[in-house]
Structures are given as structure tokens and as C-alpha cells.
Amino acid sequence: MSEGSGKAYHPGEIVPGSGINECDCGQQHQWNTDVKGHRFPPLNGECSGSGWKLKAASHPS
């Protein structure tokens, strides 16, 4: 999973690589630290986004 890949992952999907993710609504207001193999959490009910995008990989290659 490369930094800034642009792919959005939906809540409930398996996290492909550990890192810091942000919601995809573009407001940069919701961040989450996710661990590879866990599931992405739901977005806040006030967020207009539909998924999570990688902001910074925990172990960039």
C-alpha cells in the first residue's frame, strides 16, 4: 500500500497495510491509525465521506 495511493477503503474492509488514514471527504477532519489485518472503522455520522485513504504508511518501503 503506497502513500497517497488514492484508493479509498470502506468501513469494514480489511486494512491492507498499517498506517494513518483520513476520511475521503476532503475536509481533513477525521484521522485514524489502522493496523494491517484489522478492519477499517465506521466514519463519524457527521462526515460526508464514504471511506478511508492512506495519509502516511507506518513502514514505508
N, C-alpha and C positions, 0 to 999 in steps of 0.2 A: 504494500500500500504506500504509494508515494505521496509526499507532502503536497497539498494543493491539487490533488488529482481531479477534483471537481465532482466526483461521483458522490451522490447523496445516498445514505443508508437509512432505511426506515426503522422506526421503533420496533423492537422485537427481532430484528435481524441479528445474526451472529457478527460480532466485531472481528474483522479480518486481521487487524494489527493494532497493538496498543498505541495510544496517543491522546492528544487533546482534540476534541471535536467541537464544532459550533453548529448551531441550527442554520438551516439553509435559507432563512427568510431575508438575509442581507442586513439585518439591523445590528448584528454583532452583540446581541444582548444575552444570549444563553450559551454557556460553555459546559462541557462535560469531559471528565477524564475517563476513558474507556479501556478495558483490558481485553486483549486478544482472547477469543473463545467465549466471552460473556455476551450478553445480548444488549443491544442499544436500548436505553430507557425511553419512556414516553417524553414528548415535548410538553412544555408548560402549556396549559389551556389557553393562555393569552397570546401564544406565539402563532404567527400565521404560516410558519414553515411546515414542511412535510417530512423532513429528515435531518440527518447529521452529516456534516462534511469534515474531513480531516483538516485541522488547522496546523498541528505540529506532531510529527511522529515521535514516539518516545525513544526509539533506537533507529534513527535514520541510517540507511545503507550507504 
